Amino acid sequence: MHLHDIAFYAAAFFLAGVIAVTSGLSFPLAAMSALLLAVFLCYAAYAVRSPRARWLGVCALALVLGAGYAAWHGARHEESAAFAANAPILFSGVVHRDPVRADTQELDVMLEPPYRGMVRVSASRYPEFFYGDTLRVRGVVRPLEGDRAGRLRKDGIVGTVRYAEIERVGTGKRSPFLAGLFALKRGVIANFERALGPEQAAFLAGITLGERGSFDASFQNAMAQSGTTHLVALSGYNISVIAVAVSAMAAWCVSRRWAFALTLVVIAGFVCMTGAEASVVRAALMGGVLLLAKHIGRVYSVRNAIAYAALLMAVQNPLVLRFDVGFELSFLALLGIVYLAPALKQLFRLGNESGILSWRENIATTIAAELAVTPLLLIYFGRASMVGVIANVLLLGIIPFTMALGFMLGLLGFFSHSLALLLGAALHALLAYELWVIQFFGSFGKGIQGSLGVTGAAVYYAALVAFVWYGKGAVRKADGLRAREKTI
Amino acid sequence: MKQAIAAISALVIADAFVWILVCAPRAASHPELYFLDVGQGDAEFVHAPGNIKMLIDGGPDNRALKELALLVSPMDRYIDIVALSHPQTDHMNGLIDVVKRYRIGVFIWNGERGAAKSFSDLKAVLEEAHVPMVTVREGDAIRYGESRVQVLGPSAARLNAREINEDALVLRFEGGGLTALFTGDVGEKTEKELRANNLRSRVLKVGHHGSKHSSSELFLKAVAPAVAVIEVGKNSYGHPTAQVLDRLAAADARVFRTDRNGTVKIEEKDGRLVISTRR
């Protein structure tokens, strides 16, 4: 077995161990299952004399490592001392992340002694609080409950506070570098808002910087019903726009090595600035691997890049695999695009030409991504869009262009309001069209509704894997036929 | 080749769109009054001939901003006058978002800071944007062409009493045959003092969201409005009260409410008031 295959399977088994323990399986049970699997694979390897199966058996031991790591991580992060139930307490803390602002503000406050941990404080829209502010808060800390508990715990939250009295007593208590990045982000969004109407500025902030706080409930609903919510989840589109722009500009003034380093630094800065949500971290890690492969002249393996990104994210926070819906949707969609789209192109005979605004490519990738994420959407949200394919085909061709112009507007606004207004007028046309598509297809009703259990999802994905397997064979056959025709 | 044609066509269409936006700013030929649906709060927009725009109060959140986007061309990012009647959150908070996004000619107010914490945010964004903050008093006036805005209150004596609602700016707009009185949250005390002025107005912004402590019978007699607009949303105060609704009915005023009618637009055509609503 090649080294890159060993690395991939070891990472995959490690991740499986993490998922097992974070889903509730005890470590001893997970470890025993892993050992049994390893023994079975090694026996199978001996029986059929397959070195590949033997290596798989060795890799299966990584499952024990993953389970052990997840168990250790969970034990290490204990909750803080219990808060007095239903009684207001006075505590101090520092705003640990860039606040999410909508009609209210969500502040993740790292507690100062005698308390430990982090609480999420809901505050009114004004006065505004910022990353690094020291706050004195008086309110009731409620324990985590219900469906949200896992997701909040994944973010390091131990309790929530609403209707609190909040007073700022200090500023600047965190990283000045991050504070600067967040200020830059606020400045860029302010430039959008000064050049565009509120809905358009909010949408542009969403697709360029992942900001979703300004969307009202009806627009969020329209996005969900039109299958376009992913447009405002930062992804490879954003990373590639930044990477291409920075590389192109850097190539004029510095060497190839420095251009590569600068691109990586800017991507890392963008990830930090936008709050490091799962989809953009995944895209940035994979983008970094791609750039490195190009830089050192090695072959880029999408499969290994996906596994590497997931591994790093799971090591940083094992809970992200199980409780971060964005992480799960992002990875599944990517797997669909990488493995399912070629099979679909073969099935629908779309050929290799991309077409106007890449419509052929967009149909295949959209259907592939939708097929890959639909079970998860049904499990978590109870619905999935039926019109998403059409809506996305109408949008995906121009979204990268809108993003690029959006970044230009965001930066131009710092230098000239008049020029930013002109660029805003051009963007106005694009954004008006995009918002119209979302609202129009969002009015088509709730789409597929219902729930899908874990068993149903497993059967569904097994069928998809079988289809991909079949599709790979068909693609290989078609390539072989084309090669023979060329020779003839 | 096909992609090049598609790209060029898209650029030509976008270019035409931009020029249409640049060359056709929306200008009013006669005054238009808008009472914006911002929930439990006040926000009024006056669009006068010469493309003069005045926003009186901003409501409690960003709904005023969204309403403004529907009334003003996307290329028009200038508001001539922003007026704050008094520094309470249901009148003030929405102005913070407006000042951040639009260039403001002048900010007029009564000079009272109030207790609301968000006032510091409003002051900060005004200072950052270098907007002149002008304190106005009874007797001041703003004039542009045939349009005039009179400041009827507060008086210096009233301000000494330091009652935040009673100290609110009271403005009277006059232009193009349309007269309108904007009363903020003033109550009967101030209304009694105001009766010394000429209050007659065809349109009345009803005081304090229809509270029974405002809009006294004598005051309504002095104003004699043809149309009364109550800016109100969901609330636990019982606004608008049955007493005020009865008084307005007795004054023969046609009543509109933003909680039921949405945003109310009033303009004057051929001597008649033309009213439209949007929910």
Interface residues (C-beta under 8 A of the other chain):
Chain A: D103 R125 Y126 P127 E128 A190 E193 R194 A195 L196 G197 P198 E199 Q200 A201 S214 I356 L357 H417 L421 L422 G424 A425 A426 H428 A429 L430
Chain B: K2 Q3 A6 I13 A14 D15 F17 V18 L21 V22 D61 N62 L65 K66 A69 P74 M75 R77 T89 N93 I96 K100 R101 Y102 R103 K117 S118 S120 D121
